[in-house]
Amino acid sequence: MSLKENNILIKYLGNLYLKMQIEYINTELNIEESGQITKAYSAIEFIHDVDEILKSLPPDYEIILRNDYFRHRERKWYLKYYSRSTYYRLKVDALNEFVRCVTN
């Protein structure tokens, strides 16, 4: 896949991840409703799977992906940690590695 396609895929997964976290919290508050347990379990499973993939990556990749796609972070957060060129180089590698893990 191209870098652009990888970016689109991970943006989609990141949005889904954030949505599932909110859904899980909302479901947890109303757990007595039937069908909500299944929704909560699906959300937990998805969140867990993404977290496990991120944890399996090198630390710099995990930090970049979590901050860019799986958390709400301020723009240019990376300037505290990396030079711009290092950040973009690591980001490309992180995107490729994450997609490789997801598709295998």
C-alpha positions as CSV (number, residue, x, y, z in Angstrom):
1,M,0.0,0.0,0.0
2,S,1.1,3.5,-0.6
3,L,1.9,6.0,2.2
4,K,-1.3,7.9,1.4
5,E,-3.4,4.7,1.6
6,N,-1.7,3.7,4.9
7,N,-2.5,7.1,6.3
8,I,-6.2,6.8,5.3
9,L,-6.5,3.3,6.8
10,I,-4.9,4.4,10.1
11,K,-7.0,7.5,10.3
12,Y,-10.1,5.4,9.9
13,L,-8.9,2.9,12.6
14,G,-8.0,5.8,14.9
15,N,-11.4,7.4,14.5
16,L,-13.0,4.0,15.1
17,Y,-10.8,3.4,18.2
18,L,-11.8,6.8,19.7
19,K,-15.5,6.1,18.9
20,M,-15.3,2.7,20.5
21,Q,-13.8,4.1,23.7
22,I,-16.7,6.6,24.0
23,E,-19.2,3.8,23.1
24,Y,-17.7,1.6,25.8
25,I,-17.9,4.3,28.4
26,N,-21.5,5.1,27.5
27,T,-22.4,1.4,27.4
28,E,-20.8,0.8,30.8
29,L,-23.0,3.4,32.3
30,N,-26.1,1.7,30.8
31,I,-25.0,-1.9,31.1
32,E,-28.4,-3.3,32.3
33,E,-29.9,-2.9,28.8
34,S,-29.9,-6.0,26.7
35,G,-27.6,-5.9,23.7
36,Q,-25.4,-3.4,25.4
37,I,-23.2,-6.1,26.8
38,T,-22.4,-7.3,23.3
39,K,-21.6,-3.8,22.2
40,A,-19.3,-3.3,25.2
41,Y,-17.5,-6.6,24.6
42,S,-17.0,-5.7,20.9
43,A,-15.6,-2.3,21.9
44,I,-13.3,-3.7,24.5
45,E,-12.0,-6.4,22.1
46,F,-11.3,-3.8,19.3
47,I,-9.5,-1.4,21.8
48,H,-7.5,-4.3,23.2
49,D,-6.4,-5.5,19.7
50,V,-5.3,-2.0,18.7
51,D,-3.4,-1.5,22.0
52,E,-1.6,-4.9,21.6
53,I,-0.5,-4.0,18.1
54,L,0.7,-0.6,19.2
55,K,2.6,-2.2,22.2
56,S,4.3,-4.6,19.8
57,L,5.9,-1.8,17.8
58,P,9.2,0.0,18.7
59,P,8.6,2.7,21.3
60,D,9.0,5.7,18.9
61,Y,6.5,4.2,16.5
62,E,4.0,3.6,19.3
63,I,4.3,7.2,20.5
64,I,3.9,8.7,17.1
65,L,0.9,6.6,16.2
66,R,-0.9,7.0,19.5
67,N,-0.4,10.8,19.5
68,D,-1.3,11.3,15.8
69,Y,-4.1,8.8,15.4
70,F,-5.3,7.2,18.6
71,R,-5.5,10.2,21.0
72,H,-6.6,13.8,20.7
73,R,-3.3,15.7,20.7
74,E,-2.3,19.2,19.9
75,R,-0.8,19.8,16.5
76,K,3.0,19.6,16.3
77,W,3.2,17.8,19.6
78,Y,6.2,16.0,18.3
79,L,8.4,19.1,18.3
80,K,9.1,18.5,22.0
81,Y,10.6,15.1,21.2
82,Y,11.9,15.0,17.6
83,S,13.2,17.2,14.9
84,R,10.8,17.6,12.1
85,S,12.8,15.4,9.7
86,T,13.2,12.6,12.3
87,Y,9.5,12.7,13.1
88,Y,8.4,12.4,9.5
89,R,11.0,9.6,8.8
90,L,9.8,7.7,11.9
91,K,6.1,8.3,11.0
92,V,6.5,6.8,7.6
93,D,8.2,3.7,9.1
94,A,5.5,3.5,11.9
95,L,2.6,3.7,9.3
96,N,4.2,0.9,7.2
97,E,4.8,-1.3,10.2
98,F,1.4,-0.8,11.8
99,V,-0.3,-1.7,8.5
100,R,1.9,-4.7,8.1
101,C,0.8,-5.9,11.5
102,V,-2.9,-5.3,10.8
103,T,-2.9,-7.0,7.5
104,N,-0.9,-10.1,8.6
